[in-house]
Amino acid sequence: MLKYINAYQNEQSKPNNDAIFLREPDFTPTFEGKVKLPDIVYPYLQQGFIRSGEYGNESILILDASSADGGHHHYDSLNIVYSKYDKELLMDLGYLTDHPNKSFTMATVAHHTVVIDGVDQGTSNRGGQFELFDATIPDTKVMQASSHPYRGADVYQRTLIQINHEGKNDYIVDIFRAN
């Protein structure tokens, strides 16, 4: 196996972002207690994650403000995905790999965003930036991001607020500003 790994890593024709992971086949990870999944914004990716539940595993609200320049090249800046108890309630139709109409799965309308003048968003130089992320208020979490996917649109901004009610229900408030 080590011969293979060394040969693979020394090949110049392979992209340098590949990785090989090797571990013993009988390895079993052990943890003391449960893992708590955090509310977080990944600054490089410009993606925010708000969770609910004691361990952050009851629901997840994702806001994606990433630029298409380094991503999956869909027309979906400020797309959201929401899952509760392992059921996708707002899904990203852009990832249905077997959809016969690829142009639809890439379209802005398939990604829970705002369409301006019936035109798909641009996929280059649209930026994307988080302006607000606060998960410190009891029972209320908020995140806000903006981008520039349309020429001439001065405002393209989404604010998401998750309110926890009685410890089991989440209410999502979605405020989208666009001109």
Buried (B, 14 or more C-beta within 10 A) or exposed (E): EEEEEEEEEEEEEEEEEEEEEEEEEEEEEEEEEEEEBEBBBEEEBBBBBBBBBEEBBBBBBBBBBBBBEEBEEBBBBBBBBBBBEEEEEBBBBBEBEEBEEEEEBBBBBBBBBBBBEEEBBBBEEBBBBBEEBEBEEEEBBBBBBBBBBBEEBEEBBBBBBBBBEEEEEBEBEBEBEBE
